[in-house]
Amino acid sequence: MGARSSGAESMEPRALLLTQKPEPMALFAFFQTILLLVSLSLRTCQSEVLSEPLPLTPESLDVSINSAQRCLHLQWRVHSLAYHQELKMVFQIEISRINTSNVIWVDYYSTTVKWNQVLHWSWESELPLECATHFVRIRSRVDDARVPEPRFWSNWSSWKEVNEQNSLGHKASSVFPVDKLVEEGSNVTICYISRSHQNNVSCYLDGVRMHVEQLDPNVSAFHVNNVAFVRETGTNIFCEMDPKDDAGTVLFVSKVLEEPKDFSCETQDFKTLHCTWDPGSDTSLVRKQPYQSYTLFESFSGEKRLCEHKNWCDWQIAQDSQEMYNFTLVAENYLRKRSVNILFNLTHRVRPMTPKVFFKNISATNATMTWRVHSTGNHRTLLCQIELHGEGKVIQQHNASIKVNGEYLLSELEPDTQYMARVHCGDANHFWKWSEWSGENFTTLEAAPSEAPDVWRDVKSELGNRTVTLFWKPLSKSHANGKIRFYNVIVENLDKPSELEPVPIPAPANHTKLALDQCSYRIHVRANNSVGTSPASVIVISGDPGNQVEEERVNVTADGFSLSWKPQSGDVTGYVVEWCDRPQDGSCDLQWENLGPNTTSTVISSDAFRPGVRYNFRIYGISTKRIAYLLEQKTGYSQELAPLVNPQVVMSNLTSHSFALSWKDYPTETQRSFIRGYHVYLKPKEGQCHPGFEKAALSDNSVCCKYKIDKPEQKTFVVENLQPESIYEFFVTPFTSVGEGPLDAFTKVTTPDEHSHLLIRIILPTVFCVVLIMIVCYLNSQWMKEKCYPDIPDPYKSSVLSLIKSKENPHLTIMSVKDCIPDAIEVINKPEGSKIQFSGTRNSLTETEITKPAYLYLLPAEKNYSGPGPCICFENFTYNQAASNSGSCGHVPVPPTAPSQRGLLTSLENLLKALEKNYMNSQGEIPAGETTLNYVSQLASPMSGDKDSLPTDPPVPALCSEYKTQMAIPLGLASPPLSENSSVSSVTLLDQGDHHH
């Protein structure tokens, strides 16, 4: 104000001077002064308004909610601004959660404020808005450079409460957000709300328990950072406080929408633009569809097109000859939007159509390829690229320029070979892209085979003849030049020239057998197809059997068998190495390899080689006369393996102090590696190892003694220094470079006593003598039987029959009882008593009926009998089954006086009839009270000293030299023994009915 007052005083004299001038000038000066004062007054007033702080408090604050986006939208006004006044202001916004004192967010918002303008501001919450009550307030401050400092904040607006928990409804508990859709890699906060106070809340994300934070008594929350895509159906979330109070939701995680890649557009006919792009990962889900769409917008024409596909779209070219195009491709889904842009000239985006291909003039080595491309307008020049494929790879590549039609000659082809030729074209002036490939297959014609077959032989000699097996390898496709139909084999005898006749062998046979003698032969082999014949392959079978070479071991490397041999000087044209691929199968799959004359080493490898199998290699030199001769022979294993079996050991020469072991060699085919020696294991009872042995641990952790035999050809071993009557266990196994044989069971052996050999010397001869005697007795058993226990003569086969002269029946062969005149009759009286049951009958004799036998001696029937005197009879117990208890046979001397002939003959006639009847009834029964039937034999007279010898008074009769007639007399017919006064005629014979049934 002081400044305003000093200015008035300085003006006052000037005003006085003006009043002294004439009137027109005074009037002008007056108006000028008034105008100056008004201008100063307005400027001073304006300066005072900008310099004073104004009360610019935000008013009319309104808050709206977007629950799906978890956003709070604020809007307000500043009513204190003057009309048309603009000021730059800063607004401070505070957001509290649950209560106003819990401020969770403070932000500053700067903008230029106009009079009566509505201001907007949004805030996104990491916690779903349903989970807690929020409070918002705002204040402002002028931040305009025209307003001098100091600048003060306005007063805070009143708190604005935002409560979304009313949306819970009547549910006891809920989980928010509900079915939320987020992008992969986002951070998400999940809350669990219940109407009751929470205690021990558990929440699980796809089965994994999460750490829960309690916000208030009814709300708990947990955070998931960098959420991952699990499945298209979403990730399950589940919370519970008790089994009756639980809730859940699904969190849908989609892939991040990518910016389209490789966006381009092209045309083939100048009518349609075909635009393509790579959409990247698909963001679509099964239950939640984040609508993913693609839109094309062309800026020059202003046209827009919604694409129906996710990776391509067609655009119709306008007829107004528009050449430049500016396309924008927009990709959009529920969460975000992406876009790319391209600008191009239509004539620079031309891609020709796919050509049509044909072939003509196909031969064995050439073919002509033609093609046609549909016009793209104005007959544009096209650059075409041609490729020839054979066996799956490109073998030729050519370029050609055409207008519409093209033609190219393909040369240097292989006969009878299938090829594939293809072509594609591009714009020669403004090249953009090649057209699609178009190709066709074709096959060249056959030609004669260009190379001789690879031939080898296997010669086996037997009994002066040779069997030659001729082998050949099939020609390769490049040399066969077609399908081989047969092979011609010509055998030429070099010692005996003769006419040669080819023998055709149909394909695909690869060998044939020839039976040759010891002459030398030259063999020619040719392959034939439908066009011609190959050159001949010649091999000579020499009559010389060849030399034998010593077998050597071959070196084995990781690549195979490494063979080398000494170079041969002279007329060597090459070398051949032969071997068998599968020797373990028992049949030789013969293989061979031809090598040049300057080669002295090679490596043989094959997929057929197996570990543990021995392979034999023979190296031959080939002379200029095509004769093969053996140079070296080698053997080896592709990989040595430990033996599977142990030798069969035989023990011999067992003594009290030693025993010998021996075993046979292995067959070469069964050896899995080269045997370097043998280990002899011994388990002595005392546990001490003998000289030469060393202690060793077996695979079963047992300890024994081991002896090492370093010579594989040694197949015997003597174990010495043993103790008598001791138990030893032994075991023999081979060892190789890769280990020894399996651990088998030990064999036990017990050494004998030192004196046991003496016993053996005694026992063995004794046993030998006994066995010899038994053999002699067995061989002379018939003689022993005749001497010790002769067979009882069969009455039907008796020699007596030959002595009987029957006038009635001169052909009598069976002795009848009535034809015999007995010398003596033995009568045994058997009183009634216990019965004896005979075999095959039901009747028996009583034992009390058996009494001592009574004998009846009869004199010769004729009075003038001049034969030998009476002989002593004895009982033959073999024919008397009931004579065991009858005592010894009593011998009664014959009385000197002979009975009357008539009585004797009468008695004998009746007796013989009864005897004949009883003789025929051999299977009958003997009832009680009857006597048994005995046979009485007649021998020589008793010698002196006999117990029952005859009295010395009668004269001694002559000796009997043979059996007399044997008779069977029923005991019931015999009379008691004769007394001194009795005679033969007084003998009473039993009635025949008494002994016949």
Buried (B, 14 or more C-beta within 10 A) or exposed (E): EEEEEEEEEEEEEEEEEBEEEEEEEBEEBEEEBEEEEEEEEEEEEEEEEEEEEBEBBBEEBEBEBEBEEBBBBBBBBBEBBEEEEEBBBBBBBBBBBBEBEEEBBEEEBEBEBEBEEEBEBEBEBEBBBBBBBBBBBBBBBBBEEEBEEEEEEBEBBEBBEBEBBEEBEEEBBBBBBBEBBBBBEBEBBBBBBBEEEBEEBBBBBEEEEBEBEBBBEBBBBBEBEEBEBBEBEBBBBBBBBEEEBBBBBBBBBBBBBBBBEEBBBBBBEBEEBBBBBEBBEEBBBEEBBBEBEBBBBBEEEEEEBEBEEBBBBBBEBEEEEEEEBEBBBBBBBBBEEBBBEBEBEBBEBBBBBBBBBEBEEBEBBBBBBBBEBEEBEEEBEBBBBBBBBBEEEEEBEBEBEBEEEBEBEBEEBBBBBEBBBBBBBBBEEEEBBBBEEBBBEBEBBBBBBBBBBBBBBBBEEEEEEBEBBBBBEBBEEEBBBBEBEBBBBBBBBBEEEEEEEBEEBEBEEEBBEBEBEEEBBBBBBBBBBEBBEBEBBBBBBBEEEEEEEEEEEBEBEEEBBBBBBEEBEEEBEBBBBBBBBBBEEEEBEBBBBBBEBEBBEBEBEBEEBBEBBBBBBBBBBBBEEBBBBBBBBBBBBBEBBBBEBBBEBEEEEBBBBEBBBBBEEBEEEEBBBBBBBBBBBBBBEEEEBBEEBEEBEBEEEEEBBBBBBEEBEEBEBEBEEBEBEBEBBBBBBBBBEBBBBEBEEBEEBEBBEEEBEEEEEEEEEEEEEEEEEEEEEEEEEEEEEEEEEEEEBEBEEBEBBEEBEEEEEEEBEEBBBBBBBBBBBBBBBBEEBEBBEBEEEEBBBBBEBBBBBBBBBBBBEEEEEEEBBBBBBBBBEEBBBBBEEBEEBBBBBBBEEBBEBEBBBEBBEBBBBBBBBBBEBEEBBBBBBBBBBBBBBBBBBBEEEEEEBBEEEEEEBEEBEEBBBBBBBBBBBBBEBBEEEBBBBEBEBBEBEBBBE
